[in-house]
Amino acid sequence: MDECEQNVPSAMDGYDRMVEDYHASIARKILVLSTSIVVLIVLIILSCAWGTDNSFGTAYKAIIDHIMGKTYPIRSWEWWQDHYIWQNVMPSIVVSIIAGAGLAVGGMVMQAITHNPLADPYTTGISSGACLGAVIAILIGFTFASTAGEYGILSNAFIFSLIPALLVVTISRRVGNSPSTIILIGIAVSYFFGGMITFLMMMSDPIKMYEAYRWQIGSVTGIKWGDIPFMATAVIITSIITYSMTSKLDLMMLGDDSAKSLGLNAEQFRTVCLVMLSVLIASIISYTGIIGFVGLMVPHIARFLVGGKSFFVLPTSMVIGSAVLVFANMVSHTITFYTEVPVGIVMSFIGAPFFLYLILRKKSQRQIF
């Protein structure tokens, strides 16, 4: 009897410690997310001040005043400052936030449904389809110099980006909807579309070839406020849907057999995710071109900071993805030679070493999630 009385307090102490550890873990995750949001806000203000005579405080005040609805005499110094920030700088920042968040969501979902830590949103060949659509539109005669030409290129890129995804979904369902099958089909489709892109560019004149090449690199420069609603809507809707499926994504990370044993139809769920990601990524790259490595590295950073639960990884990935792309955009405005260096090149410089690190880590560990 005495032993039972001694064991009861001991068991209660252990339970209390478990509860404290759980609450401490949640607090750390909230702190990481809050810190990431603060870093993103600081980067936004720095981007507005970068390369101008504005200080951090001046840029911050200009942003707050605009949000609060403050107006200035036309052509005054404050009016020009407000016009420059909100018409020249802020659209590219907003697109960086939206695209970074969307690509991070795409990378997190793709890595979960393929059980592959090196997968990214472009695994299904969506990027090659978008490039082919843009190249065809440019060779036909559409240019970014006119509104009609710009939207012709964008719509063509969006439509063609869905073709590889449709092929991957259709073929994989016929031969077996497994993660390895999806990756192999995506590689084959990417090579095929890449060959068509190269063939068409070789037949084009130098001016059109250069314009097509510039589109493929990936850039947020030249984005206007009117370009944002479609992309933002796609990212918001996809993020909400993904957030409602975080528990299923956690099951997918365990493998198809484990997911099926726990009541999840892995093949059907994977198909739904592929269709959803196709629309999401197509809506982004049809405006920005191909911006690599965001969807690959950001989910890993988020998992390292907040653990493997998708419920916490998703919002953290979105904020970090936005911050990374805003930072890359800021750097792209700093590194100038004969012209501004596109953000896609900056992300390549940042992401390539990280990709090599992931390969080395994958070799030294059996499980990277």
MIMIFI-368310 format. One line per field, with one value per residue (C-alpha): residue number from 1; y, x, z. Coordinates in nm, 2 decimals. Layout:
<nodes>
k [NUM|...]
v [Y|...]
u [X|...]
w [Z|...]
</nodes>
This chain:
<nodes>
k [1|2|3|4|5|6|7|8|9|10|11|12|13|14|15|16|17|18|19|20|21|22|23|24|25|26|27|28|29|30|31|32|33|34|35|36|37|38|39|40|41|42|43|44|45|46|47|48|49|50|51|52|53|54|55|56|57|58|59|60|61|62|63|64|65|66|67|68|69|70|71|72|73|74|75|76|77|78|79|80|81|82|83|84|85|86|87|88|89|90|91|92|93|94|95|96|97|98|99|100|101|102|103|104|105|106|107|108|109|110|111|112|113|114|115|116|117|118|119|120|121|122|123|124|125|126|127|128|129|130|131|132|133|134|135|136|137|138|139|140|141|142|143|144|145|146|147|148|149|150|151|152|153|154|155|156|157|158|159|160|161|162|163|164|165|166|167|168|169|170|171|172|173|174|175|176|177|178|179|180|181|182|183|184|185|186|187|188|189|190|191|192|193|194|195|196|197|198|199|200|201|202|203|204|205|206|207|208|209|210|211|212|213|214|215|216|217|218|219|220|221|222|223|224|225|226|227|228|229|230|231|232|233|234|235|236|237|238|239|240|241|242|243|244|245|246|247|248|249|250|251|252|253|254|255|256|257|258|259|260|261|262|263|264|265|266|267|268|269|270|271|272|273|274|275|276|277|278|279|280|281|282|283|284|285|286|287|288|289|290|291|292|293|294|295|296|297|298|299|300|301|302|303|304|305|306|307|308|309|310|311|312|313|314|315|316|317|318|319|320|321|322|323|324|325|326|327|328|329|330|331|332|333|334|335|336|337|338|339|340|341|342|343|344|345|346|347|348|349|350|351|352|353|354|355|356|357|358|359|360|361|362|363|364|365|366|367|368|369]
v [0.00|0.23|0.16|0.25|0.58|0.66|0.57|0.80|1.13|1.00|0.93|1.27|1.44|1.27|1.38|1.74|1.74|1.61|1.88|2.15|2.01|2.02|2.38|2.48|2.31|2.50|2.83|2.77|2.71|3.03|3.22|3.09|3.19|3.53|3.60|3.50|3.75|4.02|3.94|3.95|4.30|4.43|4.30|4.47|4.80|4.76|4.68|5.01|5.20|5.00|5.18|5.52|5.81|5.69|5.57|5.27|5.51|5.72|5.42|5.28|5.61|5.64|5.29|5.35|5.69|5.54|5.26|5.52|5.71|6.02|6.23|6.49|6.79|6.67|6.66|6.74|6.54|6.33|6.27|6.15|5.93|5.77|5.72|5.56|5.31|5.21|5.21|5.10|4.90|4.76|4.55|4.34|4.30|4.18|3.94|3.81|3.75|3.57|3.37|3.28|3.15|2.96|2.79|2.69|2.54|2.35|2.22|2.10|1.92|1.76|1.64|1.48|1.30|1.17|1.08|1.25|1.53|1.65|1.71|2.06|2.21|2.17|1.79|1.72|1.93|2.23|2.47|2.32|2.34|2.71|2.78|2.62|2.82|3.14|3.07|2.98|3.30|3.51|3.35|3.40|3.77|3.85|4.09|4.24|4.59|4.59|4.48|4.24|4.09|4.05|3.88|3.66|3.53|3.49|3.30|3.08|3.00|2.91|2.68|2.50|2.46|2.24|2.00|1.83|1.80|1.64|1.40|1.30|1.25|1.05|0.83|0.76|0.65|0.40|0.25|0.30|0.61|0.57|0.84|0.70|0.68|1.04|1.16|0.95|1.06|1.42|1.39|1.24|1.51|1.79|1.66|1.63|1.99|2.11|1.97|2.14|2.47|2.44|2.35|2.65|2.89|2.78|2.86|3.21|3.54|3.67|3.93|3.69|3.43|3.67|3.77|3.41|3.34|3.63|3.50|3.16|3.30|3.42|3.78|3.99|4.31|4.49|4.34|4.57|4.57|4.43|4.12|4.03|3.93|3.61|3.48|3.59|3.42|3.09|3.10|3.18|2.92|2.65|2.74|2.71|2.37|2.25|2.36|2.16|1.85|1.88|1.56|1.37|1.51|1.38|1.03|1.05|1.11|0.77|0.60|0.47|0.14|0.32|0.58|0.30|0.11|0.43|0.47|0.71|0.64|0.74|0.72|0.93|1.19|1.22|1.28|1.55|1.72|1.70|1.87|2.14|2.21|2.23|2.52|2.69|2.67|2.76|3.07|3.18|3.10|3.23|3.58|3.53|3.27|2.99|3.08|2.78|2.64|2.82|2.51|2.28|2.44|2.64|2.34|2.19|2.51|2.51|2.15|2.21|2.51|2.38|2.00|1.77|1.84|1.99|2.20|2.41|2.36|2.50|2.86|2.87|2.77|3.03|3.31|3.20|3.15|3.50|3.64|3.45|3.57|3.93|3.91|3.77|4.05|4.31|4.15|4.14|4.52|4.55|4.33|4.52|4.48|4.59|4.52|4.42|4.06|3.87|3.71|3.37|3.39|3.51|3.22|2.98|3.12|3.08|2.75|2.54|2.51|2.43|2.16|2.00|2.01|1.82|1.55|1.50|1.49|1.24|1.02|1.03|0.98|0.72|0.97|1.34|1.43]
u [0.00|0.28|0.44|0.12|0.10|0.46|0.40|0.09|0.28|0.56|0.32|0.16|0.49|0.58|0.24|0.30|0.64|0.49|0.23|0.50|0.72|0.43|0.34|0.71|0.73|0.42|0.56|0.89|0.70|0.49|0.81|0.98|0.67|0.65|1.02|0.99|0.71|0.91|1.21|0.98|0.84|1.20|1.30|1.00|1.10|1.46|1.36|1.17|1.48|1.74|1.91|1.74|1.81|1.55|1.65|1.49|1.28|1.18|1.07|0.87|0.70|0.61|0.46|0.25|0.13|0.02|-0.17|-0.33|-0.45|-0.23|-0.21|0.05|0.05|0.10|0.47|0.60|0.90|0.67|0.43|0.72|0.85|0.51|0.46|0.80|0.76|0.40|0.42|0.78|0.90|0.60|0.44|0.76|0.78|0.41|0.47|0.78|0.58|0.30|0.53|0.76|0.47|0.32|0.64|0.71|0.36|0.42|0.75|0.62|0.33|0.54|0.80|0.53|0.34|0.65|0.84|1.14|1.32|1.48|1.15|1.03|0.72|0.87|0.91|0.61|0.76|0.53|0.81|0.91|0.55|0.52|0.85|0.73|0.41|0.59|0.85|0.58|0.39|0.71|0.80|0.44|0.50|0.37|0.59|0.59|0.59|0.21|-0.06|-0.22|0.12|0.20|-0.13|-0.09|0.24|0.11|-0.20|-0.01|0.24|-0.04|-0.22|0.10|0.21|-0.09|-0.01|0.29|0.08|-0.21|0.03|0.19|-0.15|-0.29|0.01|0.08|-0.28|-0.25|0.09|0.08|0.05|0.37|0.61|0.89|0.66|0.56|0.92|1.03|0.74|0.81|1.17|1.08|0.82|1.07|1.33|1.08|0.95|1.30|1.41|1.12|1.21|1.57|1.46|1.23|1.48|1.75|1.50|1.42|1.59|1.84|1.60|1.31|1.55|1.69|1.34|1.24|1.56|1.50|1.15|1.29|1.54|1.27|1.21|0.96|1.07|0.81|0.52|0.21|-0.07|-0.30|-0.09|-0.13|-0.50|-0.50|-0.18|-0.28|-0.62|-0.46|-0.20|-0.46|-0.71|-0.44|-0.30|-0.64|-0.70|-0.35|-0.40|-0.72|-0.52|-0.21|-0.30|-0.32|0.01|0.16|0.02|0.17|0.51|0.49|0.47|0.18|0.15|0.12|-0.12|-0.34|-0.34|-0.46|-0.75|-0.61|-0.64|-0.28|-0.32|-0.63|-0.50|-0.17|-0.37|-0.58|-0.26|-0.09|-0.39|-0.40|-0.03|-0.04|-0.29|-0.09|0.25|0.12|-0.04|0.29|0.55|0.33|0.39|0.74|0.91|1.11|1.24|1.42|1.51|1.25|1.02|1.32|1.50|1.24|1.03|1.36|1.44|1.09|1.11|1.44|1.29|0.95|0.96|0.79|0.42|0.27|0.03|0.33|0.55|0.30|0.26|0.63|0.73|0.50|0.65|1.01|0.95|0.83|1.12|1.37|1.23|1.20|1.56|1.67|1.47|1.65|1.99|1.90|1.85|2.19|2.39|2.40|2.64|2.51|2.16|1.98|2.04|1.71|1.59|1.61|1.98|2.02|1.81|2.04|2.34|2.16|1.99|2.27|2.49|2.19|2.09|2.44|2.40|2.07|2.23|2.52|2.27|2.05|2.35|2.45|2.09|1.83|1.55|1.55|1.20]
w [0.00|0.09|-0.25|-0.43|-0.24|-0.34|-0.70|-0.74|-0.68|-0.90|-1.19|-1.14|-1.15|-1.47|-1.62|-1.51|-1.67|-2.00|-1.99|-1.92|-2.20|-2.44|-2.36|-2.38|-2.73|-2.85|-2.71|-2.90|-3.22|-3.17|-3.09|-3.41|-3.62|-3.46|-3.51|-3.87|-3.92|-3.76|-3.98|-4.29|-4.19|-4.13|-4.48|-4.64|-4.49|-4.58|-4.94|-4.95|-4.82|-5.01|-5.30|-5.22|-4.99|-4.75|-4.41|-4.24|-4.03|-4.32|-4.52|-4.23|-4.18|-4.55|-4.54|-4.23|-4.36|-4.69|-4.50|-4.28|-4.59|-4.55|-4.87|-4.98|-5.22|-5.57|-5.68|-5.33|-5.20|-4.99|-5.28|-5.50|-5.22|-5.17|-5.54|-5.58|-5.29|-5.37|-5.75|-5.82|-5.52|-5.33|-5.62|-5.65|-5.27|-5.26|-5.54|-5.36|-5.05|-5.24|-5.46|-5.17|-4.96|-5.26|-5.36|-5.00|-4.97|-5.30|-5.18|-4.85|-5.00|-5.28|-5.04|-4.83|-5.10|-5.28|-4.95|-5.12|-4.93|-5.25|-5.43|-5.51|-5.68|-6.02|-5.99|-6.22|-6.50|-6.46|-6.51|-6.84|-6.96|-6.86|-7.04|-7.36|-7.35|-7.30|-7.57|-7.82|-7.74|-7.78|-8.11|-8.24|-8.18|-7.83|-7.63|-7.29|-7.45|-7.47|-7.23|-7.48|-7.55|-7.19|-7.10|-7.41|-7.28|-6.93|-7.04|-7.27|-7.00|-6.75|-7.00|-7.11|-6.75|-6.68|-6.96|-6.78|-6.47|-6.66|-6.82|-6.49|-6.32|-6.62|-6.67|-6.31|-6.25|-6.53|-6.44|-6.06|-5.86|-5.65|-5.55|-5.76|-6.07|-6.03|-6.01|-6.31|-6.52|-6.42|-6.53|-6.86|-6.93|-6.83|-7.07|-7.35|-7.31|-7.25|-7.58|-7.76|-7.59|-7.71|-8.06|-8.09|-7.94|-8.19|-8.48|-8.34|-8.41|-8.14|-8.00|-7.94|-7.81|-7.56|-7.44|-7.40|-7.21|-6.98|-6.90|-6.80|-6.55|-6.30|-6.19|-6.00|-6.16|-6.37|-6.18|-6.16|-5.90|-6.16|-6.19|-5.82|-5.76|-5.96|-5.81|-5.46|-5.49|-5.60|-5.31|-5.04|-5.15|-5.18|-4.85|-4.68|-4.84|-4.75|-4.39|-4.37|-4.48|-4.25|-4.06|-4.39|-4.50|-4.17|-4.26|-4.61|-4.46|-4.29|-4.63|-4.84|-4.64|-4.31|-4.44|-4.59|-4.26|-4.09|-4.33|-4.59|-4.96|-5.05|-5.43|-5.44|-5.19|-5.39|-5.71|-5.54|-5.42|-5.76|-5.93|-5.66|-5.68|-6.06|-6.05|-5.76|-5.93|-6.27|-6.13|-5.98|-6.26|-6.54|-6.38|-6.23|-6.45|-6.28|-5.94|-5.80|-5.46|-5.26|-5.25|-5.19|-4.90|-4.71|-4.58|-4.45|-4.26|-4.12|-4.00|-3.84|-3.65|-3.55|-3.59|-3.84|-3.77|-4.08|-3.87|-3.76|-4.07|-4.31|-4.17|-4.08|-4.43|-4.58|-4.37|-4.42|-4.80|-4.82|-4.63|-4.84|-5.16|-5.04|-4.93|-5.27|-5.45|-5.24|-5.32|-5.69|-5.69|-5.53|-5.76|-6.09|-6.38|-6.72|-6.60|-6.28|-6.18|-6.18|-5.85|-6.00|-6.04|-5.68|-5.55|-5.75|-5.57|-5.23|-5.30|-5.48|-5.17|-4.96|-5.21|-5.19|-4.81|-4.83|-5.05|-4.80|-4.51|-4.69|-4.74|-4.37|-4.24|-4.31|-4.26|-4.33|-4.22]
</nodes>
